[in-house]
Amino acid sequence: MWGSLRVARYEEGGDVMMKHRWLYPENWDELARECKERAGWYCEGCGVAHGTEAVSERTGVVYTIHLAAAHLDHDPWNPQPRLAAFCPSCHARYDYSWQERQRWLELEQLRHRLWVNAYVYGEE
């Protein structure tokens, strides 16, 4: 029963597995569907089609690719977000690169604070 519901939701373009749904605008399903339609139901990262069967390189298991509407600015609360249709691999790669940029930025901010403190207070 639930499996068929999930398949139907995916075919309709809905995202079944969502973290923190309460953060998203009420019209999220509509926004996500428009994003995927705008992309022609192809991943905007690698070009794979929604519904394509693929084989996991890690496990060898066959799975169906379902596109997700990814927040390019990582702001699920935004009622007018910048979205891209990504397959799971491209979505994970995008999120990882964003996290790396955030870590780099935090290190740069720390380095800057240390430099300013050394300049202002004569610390080394």
C-alpha positions in Angstrom: 0.0 0.0 0.0 2.6 2.6 1.1 5.0 1.6 -1.7 2.4 2.3 -4.4 1.7 5.7 -2.7 5.3 6.6 -2.9 5.6 5.5 -6.6 2.5 7.6 -7.4 3.9 10.7 -5.6 7.2 10.3 -7.4 5.5 10.0 -10.8 3.5 13.2 -9.9 6.8 14.9 -9.2 6.3 15.2 -5.4 9.2 14.6 -2.9 8.3 11.8 -0.6 11.4 12.0 1.7 11.8 15.5 3.1 13.7 16.6 6.1 12.2 19.5 8.1 9.1 19.9 6.0 7.9 22.6 8.4 10.6 24.9 7.1 9.3 24.9 3.5 6.6 27.2 2.1 3.1 25.8 1.8 3.3 25.7 -2.0 6.5 23.6 -1.9 5.0 20.8 -4.0 4.0 23.2 -6.7 7.4 25.0 -6.6 9.3 21.6 -6.8 7.1 20.4 -9.7 7.6 23.7 -11.7 11.4 23.3 -11.2 11.4 19.8 -12.6 9.1 20.7 -15.5 11.3 23.7 -16.3 14.3 21.3 -16.5 12.3 19.0 -18.7 12.5 16.2 -16.0 16.3 15.9 -16.6 19.0 16.5 -13.9 20.5 19.9 -14.4 23.8 18.6 -13.2 24.4 15.5 -15.3 21.5 15.3 -17.6 20.0 11.9 -16.4 16.2 11.6 -16.9 13.8 11.3 -14.0 12.7 7.7 -13.7 15.9 6.2 -15.2 17.0 3.0 -13.7 20.7 3.0 -12.5 23.1 0.6 -10.8 24.7 1.7 -7.6 28.5 1.7 -8.0 28.8 1.1 -4.3 26.3 -1.7 -3.7 25.4 -3.0 -7.2 21.7 -2.5 -6.4 19.4 -1.3 -9.2 17.4 1.8 -8.2 15.2 4.4 -9.9 16.4 7.9 -10.1 14.0 10.5 -8.8 14.8 14.2 -9.3 14.7 16.6 -6.4 14.3 20.3 -6.4 17.4 21.6 -4.7 17.7 24.9 -3.0 20.7 26.6 -4.6 21.0 29.1 -1.7 20.1 26.5 1.0 17.1 28.5 2.1 14.1 26.2 2.4 12.0 29.0 4.1 12.3 31.3 1.1 8.9 31.6 -0.6 10.6 32.3 -3.9 13.7 30.1 -3.9 16.3 29.6 -6.6 15.9 25.9 -7.4 17.6 23.3 -9.6 16.4 19.8 -10.5 19.1 17.4 -9.4 19.4 13.6 -9.3 20.5 12.2 -5.9 24.2 12.1 -6.9 24.3 15.7 -8.1 22.2 16.9 -5.2 24.7 15.3 -2.7 27.7 16.7 -4.7 26.2 20.2 -4.6 25.4 20.1 -0.9 28.9 18.8 -0.2 30.6 21.6 -2.2 28.4 24.2 -0.3 29.4 22.7 3.0 33.1 22.9 2.0 32.6 26.6 1.1 31.0 27.2 4.4 33.9 25.5 6.3 36.5 27.5 4.2 34.6 30.7 5.0 34.6 30.0 8.7 38.4 29.3 8.6 39.0 32.6 6.7 36.9 34.5 9.3 38.9 32.9 12.1 42.2 33.8 10.4 41.0 37.3 9.9 40.0 37.7 13.6 43.3 36.3 14.7 45.2 38.7 12.4 43.1 41.7 13.6 43.7 40.8 17.2 47.4 40.5 16.6 47.4 43.9 15.0 45.2 45.7 17.5 46.5 44.0 20.7 50.0 43.2 19.6 49.4 39.5 20.1 51.1 36.8 18.1 
